[in-house]
């Protein structure tokens, strides 16, 4: 609270002088109010919620995975410059390349998912692919309605495949 205190000493004799008064303001209630407001705003604001893609990981099992028919397997190899190389079954020709455009990998996944019941997609990111490519492939798989897919490591055969397709595409340039 505010107080008025006398700061001059008492004169015992002589002239009567007016007292000089000083004011003192107690800042405790204002500090309390400031901290109450600060606490209120900290507790009532919403912080930035992180956008996280949920990935369901399979439980560890002792049993061997069921065999997959090779004719139902589509392999997508993610390369540099947002390129996607793909083949059906084993790594045998014909190898093809596409990209992330709506007429590219999305069209491919929708066609293959409509043609082949129970399609399995293996995703193999190369060292030159970006993390965004994996996120884009997950989005495209979700849009196309593919239920079975797996991210696996790229093999030497797949690296040779990328080099072979790049080499033949350079020969076909005008």
N, C-alpha and C positions, 0 to 999 in steps of 0.2 A: 504494500500500500504506500501511498504517498505520505511523506511526513514533512513537517516543517520543524527544523531544529535551530536553536540559537547558537551561532558560531562565535559571538563576541563575549569576552569575559565580563563579569558583573563589575561595574564601577561602584565603589563604596562612597565616594564623595564627589563633589563638584557638579559639573553640568550633567544634565540628563541628556543622554544621546539616544537617538532612535536605534533600536536594535537592528542589526543586519541579519536577516534571516536567509538561510539557504534551503533549497528544496532537495530532497532525495527521493528518487523514484525507484521502487522495488521492481526489478525486471523479471522476477520469478514467474508470475502468471503468464507473461508474454512468451517466455521460453517454453513453458509447459504447453501453451497453446500451439506454438510452432512445431514442437515434437509430436503433439497429437495429430495435427494436420498432416505432417510428413508421414506418420505411421498410417493414417487413414488412406492417403493416396497411394502409398506403396502396396497396401493390402487390397485395394479395390481395383487397381489397374490390371489389365491382362497383358502378360508378357508375350513376346513373339512366339507363336507355337511353331515348332519345327515340323517341316513337311517330310515325313519319312515314308519310304515305300516298305511295306511289310513283306517279308520274304518268309514263307513257311518252310522251315527246314525239316527234312524227314527225321524220324526217330531212328536211333542207331539200332539196327537189328542184326542178329547173328545169321539169319537165313540169307541165302544168295538171292539177288534180285531175280525176278521172273525173266525168262528169255524174251527178247523183243524181235519181232519179225523185221528183217533188214529192209523189206520193201516198204515198211511204214516209217522209216527213219529219214528225216530231212536234216542235213547238217548245214549250219550257217557259220561261216568263218568271217569274223569281223576284221577288216583290214584298215589300212591307212586311208585318209581322205574320205571318210564316211562310206567306204565301199563294203559291200557284203557279197562274199563268194559263197555259192551253195551247190550242193549236189545231193542226189537221192541215193540211199543205200550205202554201199561201200564207196571208197574214193576212186570211182571209175568214171571215165568220161560219159556223158558230157558235163563239163564244169561250166558254170555260168556265173556272171557277176551282175549285181544290181546295186541300188542305193536305197536311201531312206525316204525317197519321195513316195507320194501316195500310189503312184503307178509302179513302184518298185517292190520293196519287201512286203508291204501290206497286201498288195495284189497277189503276190506269190503265196503268202501264208493263207490267204482266204481261199485261193484256188486249191491248194494242196489239202487244206483242212476239209474242203467240200468233197474232194475226190477220194481221200483216204480216211476211212473211219478209224479213229484211235491213232492219229498221227503223233509221232514222237519227234521233237525238235532238239537237236544238240547244238548248243551255242559255244563257239570256240573263239574267244577274243585273242587277237595277236598282240604282240608287243607294241605295235604301232597304232592300235585302236585306242579310242578314248573311253573314259568311264561313261560319258554321255551316250555313246553307242550302245552300251549294255542296257542303260535305262530306256533308250528308244526301242530296243528290241523287246524288252519286257512289255512296254506299252503296246507295241504292234501285236505281240502274242495275245495280249488281253483283248485287243480290239477284234482280232481274228477268231477268238474263242478257242485257241489251242490250250488244251488242258494238261498235256504232258510235255515238259521241257526240262532241260538240264544244262547247266554251265559246266563245261569240261575244259581240260587243258588242251592247247593246240599241239599237234604232233608235227614231226618233221615232214610227213607226207603232205600235211595241210600247208606248211610253209612253201614246199615245192610247188604245190597247186597255185598259190598266190603268185609266185614268181613266173610260173608258166602262163597263167592268164594275163599277167601284165606284159609279158614278152610278146605273146601273140596279139594282144590289143595294140601294142606299139607297131607291129608289122602291118596291121590293117589300117593304120592312120593314113590319110591322103597326103 
